Amino acid sequence: MARTLLLGARLLDAGPIGSGAAALEVEDGLITWAGDPDAAGERRPGATVLELDGAVVTPAFVDAHVHATAAGLLADGLDLTGCGSARHLLDAVAARVAQRPGALVWGHGWQDQLWPDELPSRAALDRAASGAPVYLSRIDVHSALASSTLLDRAPGVSGAVGWSQTALSADAHHRVRRAALAAVDTATRDAAQTAFLTDAAARGVAVVHECAGPDISSAEDLAALRTRPGPEVVGYWGEAVGTAAEAEELLAATGAHGLAGDLFVDGSIGSRTAALRAPYADAPGCTGNRYLDATAIGAHVSACTGAGVQAGFHVIGDAGADALLAGLEAAVVATSAEAVRAAGHRVEHLEMVEPVQVRRLAELGVVASVQPLFDAFWGGPHGMYATRLGTDRARDMNPFAGLLAAGVELALGSDAPVTPVG
């Protein structure tokens, strides 16, 4: 049996990191002993001994919200997270097309609020694309730039909500994203999934929650991902149902753990599609998008509660949070508070939520799946949130400590490729 002795470690388990060194014995992947290094002498014979010099040893991590294929495609795709202008974006597309004429260009990560120029027109993107299908998602993956060649493969997109001659959002974006994913061949998809899971494992992640659904990926994509070696994949499927029988049927068809994840109540702040009570500070008259109302939310929660499975939703804006709470209350009336609490439903992101709403979520046992890097990347008095919402509304976003103090269970994730798993 393979046995390893780790000496000079600092252990992180249920409590704070200890100030003193510790020793840990691992045998065939299982921890068999932990204690003081002075007591480890008798365990040295036959063991591989590693001196860690005070390195922290933790349990493996769980990333509670990922999109594995989309993140993995960036291993060989067009990474636009450092793109400083529309001109730079167009140059990057043209350079990639020159390398691979006619091939799909899958890109991700642009942030227009940082640019000195306007979003490129579709005509400008078509010139850079030279006839190639191009899909370029904004960093929040709630809007995208797409070439006309790709739009031709997305039936009905030109008449869908969110259609424009620059960035597509809402239903138009969902349609063109499906077309882009359909253009990814099986070998490329498999390589992307393997690349993502390999990278996650290298960063100490043992479990990922894949947030799949008809508007973000496909059942085939989820099924393929669950066969890959590496971190355990817990799949969620974001599609609304109205009855317990429908919930059970959909779970059987997808193999999902629950009907949750990216079941969109609204969109994102960056793409101005998160549902707000008052208009965006930098877009007067715009209050975002509303994909599910309280009635649909309540029906979905009631159906999943009746089926004994986890429901959940993507919620970011304050109006989205209002709809979520109203829907939960409707489900309480249809079932009971005890039944809703026992199901352990979840909500993704929950960036704009009030203290009274937080307390009710805690009472109903709702898990908040949150992304700390959202606040690190876009918070602060001069960040994207402040630009989109104004400093007063932005200041109270992502109240992680308040959620925890109120008794809401937190699950932390990356939403990769939105922010990195590492």
Order of alpha helices (4+ residues) and beta strands (2+ residues): beta-beta-beta-beta-beta-beta-alpha-beta-alpha-beta-alpha-beta-beta-alpha-beta-alpha-alpha-beta-alpha-beta-alpha-beta-alpha-beta-alpha-alpha-beta-alpha-beta-alpha-alpha-alpha-alpha-beta
